[in-house]
Amino acid sequence: LPTLSADQTAGMVVVAFDTTSGLNDTHLNILRSIGVNAGHTYPTLGMVAMPLTAAQIRSLQNNPAVAAIWSNDRMHYYMHQA
């Protein structure tokens, strides 16, 4: 992320909000305010998965309503048994 310019995509990102009651309009409005209008929502978990730019991630990282942000990268197994 530090090497990406503001408009470069960071790929599929999962944003988890600090909530015990699930996703609500306040959370979605935070995403809308940074230009996100679509994504896959997980209402009960309080999470949204969507492609984000580096600038969008940077604007979310210090928001007190955001509990965690992580990349939804494909898993790579290192053992055949796994």
C-alpha positions in Angstrom: 0.0 0.0 0.0 2.7 2.5 0.7 4.1 2.2 -2.8 0.7 2.7 -4.5 -0.3 6.0 -5.9 -3.7 7.4 -4.7 -5.7 6.2 -7.8 -4.1 2.8 -8.0 -6.4 -0.1 -7.0 -5.4 -2.1 -4.0 -7.6 -5.0 -5.1 -10.4 -6.6 -3.2 -10.5 -5.3 0.3 -12.6 -6.2 3.3 -13.6 -3.5 5.7 -14.9 -4.5 9.1 -16.7 -1.9 11.2 -16.6 -1.6 15.0 -20.1 -2.9 15.7 -21.9 -5.5 17.8 -25.2 -5.0 16.0 -24.2 -5.6 12.4 -23.9 -3.3 9.4 -26.0 -0.1 9.3 -26.6 3.0 7.2 -23.9 4.9 9.1 -21.3 2.4 8.0 -22.5 2.4 4.4 -22.5 6.2 4.4 -18.9 6.2 5.4 -18.1 4.1 2.3 -20.3 6.3 0.1 -18.5 9.4 1.3 -15.2 8.0 -0.2 -16.9 7.1 -3.5 -17.8 3.4 -2.8 -21.3 2.6 -4.1 -21.1 -1.1 -4.5 -19.7 -4.1 -2.7 -20.6 -7.4 -1.2 -22.1 -6.8 2.2 -22.0 -9.1 5.2 -24.8 -7.4 7.3 -24.6 -9.6 10.4 -20.8 -9.4 10.6 -20.6 -5.7 10.0 -18.3 -6.1 7.0 -18.2 -5.0 3.3 -15.9 -6.5 0.6 -15.1 -4.3 -2.4 -12.3 -3.1 -4.7 -10.7 0.0 -3.3 -8.0 2.4 -4.3 -5.1 3.3 -2.1 -6.6 6.7 -1.4 -9.9 5.2 -0.3 -8.0 2.8 2.1 -6.0 5.6 3.5 -9.1 7.7 4.2 -10.7 4.7 6.1 -7.6 3.7 8.1 -8.1 6.4 10.8 -11.9 6.3 10.9 -13.0 5.4 14.4 -15.9 3.4 13.0 -13.6 1.0 11.2 -12.2 -1.9 13.2 -10.1 -3.5 10.5 -9.1 -3.4 6.9 -7.5 -6.3 5.1 -6.8 -7.5 1.6 -9.0 -10.4 0.5 -6.1 -12.1 -1.3 -6.3 -15.7 -2.6 -4.9 -18.2 -0.1 -1.8 -20.1 -1.2 -1.2 -23.4 0.6 2.4 -24.5 1.2 1.6 -28.1 2.0 -0.2 -30.5 -0.3 -2.2 -31.8 2.7 -3.5 -28.4 3.6 
